[in-house]
Amino acid sequence: MSVSFERELRNLIKTGKYYLGVKQAMKALKLGKAKMLIVAENTPPEYKRRLLYYAKLSGTPVYIYRGTSIALGLAAGKPFRVSVITVLDEGQSRITELV
């Protein structure tokens, strides 16, 4: 059975713990709290480079969302842009199986 990203993202938002945004993602990566990063495809290159660097250092898996930050925000049920979602606890979702 394949895992639908949008369904699992909604399940994460409902039952899990997460951070939105680059600053909180960087902090979670540096402290080793992040279990997974979801990065929008159109995240500014300097932010994306730094996020991927720290994710590699900490061994955190990264999922590159094939859409804009607006689409990622809408998929998460938020009425604003979301460049990065940091998964702290996946709750009942199986979103970590995507990576």
C-alpha positions as CSV (number, residue, x, y, z in Angstrom):
1,M,0.0,0.0,0.0
2,S,1.5,3.3,-1.0
3,V,1.6,6.2,1.4
4,S,-0.2,9.4,0.2
5,F,1.8,12.5,1.1
6,E,-1.2,14.8,1.5
7,R,-3.2,12.3,3.7
8,E,-0.2,11.6,5.9
9,L,0.6,15.3,6.2
10,R,-2.9,16.1,7.4
11,N,-2.6,13.2,9.8
12,L,0.7,14.6,11.1
13,I,-0.9,18.0,11.6
14,K,-3.8,16.5,13.5
15,T,-1.9,14.0,15.7
16,G,1.8,14.8,15.7
17,K,4.2,17.5,16.8
18,Y,5.9,19.8,14.3
19,Y,7.4,23.2,13.7
20,L,6.7,25.5,10.7
21,G,9.4,27.7,9.3
22,V,13.1,27.9,8.6
23,K,14.3,29.4,12.0
24,Q,12.6,26.7,14.1
25,A,13.8,24.0,11.7
26,M,17.4,25.2,12.1
27,K,17.1,25.2,15.8
28,A,15.6,21.7,15.9
29,L,18.3,20.4,13.6
30,K,21.1,21.9,15.8
31,L,19.5,20.4,19.0
32,G,18.9,17.0,17.4
33,K,15.1,17.1,17.9
34,A,14.1,16.8,14.2
35,K,13.0,13.4,13.0
36,M,12.3,14.6,9.4
37,L,12.3,17.8,7.3
38,I,9.7,18.6,4.6
39,V,11.1,21.3,2.3
40,A,9.1,23.1,-0.4
41,E,10.8,23.1,-3.8
42,N,10.8,26.9,-4.1
43,T,12.5,27.5,-0.7
44,P,15.2,30.2,-1.2
45,P,18.5,28.5,-2.2
46,E,20.5,29.9,0.7
47,Y,18.0,28.6,3.3
48,K,17.7,25.2,1.5
49,R,21.5,24.8,1.3
50,R,21.8,25.5,5.1
51,L,18.9,23.2,6.0
52,L,20.2,20.3,3.9
53,Y,23.7,20.8,5.3
54,Y,22.5,20.6,8.9
55,A,20.2,17.7,8.1
56,K,23.1,15.8,6.7
57,L,25.2,16.5,9.8
58,S,22.4,15.3,12.1
59,G,21.3,12.4,10.0
60,T,17.8,13.7,9.6
61,P,15.9,12.5,6.4
62,V,14.7,15.3,4.1
63,Y,11.6,15.1,1.8
64,I,11.6,17.7,-1.0
65,Y,8.0,18.6,-1.6
66,R,7.3,18.9,-5.4
67,G,5.4,22.1,-5.2
68,T,5.5,25.7,-4.0
69,S,5.5,26.9,-0.4
70,I,1.9,28.1,-1.0
71,A,0.9,24.6,-2.0
72,L,2.7,23.1,1.0
73,G,0.9,25.5,3.3
74,L,-2.5,24.5,1.8
75,A,-1.6,20.8,2.0
76,A,-0.9,21.4,5.7
77,G,-4.3,23.2,6.1
78,K,-2.7,26.6,6.8
79,P,-3.8,29.8,5.1
80,F,-0.2,31.0,4.5
81,R,3.1,29.9,2.9
82,V,5.1,27.2,4.6
83,S,8.7,26.7,3.3
84,V,9.7,24.0,5.8
85,I,7.9,21.6,8.1
86,T,10.0,20.0,10.8
87,V,8.6,16.7,12.2
88,L,9.3,16.3,15.9
89,D,6.8,13.4,16.5
90,E,4.9,11.9,13.7
91,G,1.9,10.9,15.9
92,Q,-0.3,8.4,14.0
93,S,0.9,9.4,10.6
94,R,3.3,7.3,8.5
95,I,5.0,10.3,6.9
96,T,8.5,9.1,7.7
97,E,8.0,6.1,5.4
98,L,8.1,8.5,2.4
99,V,11.8,9.0,2.7
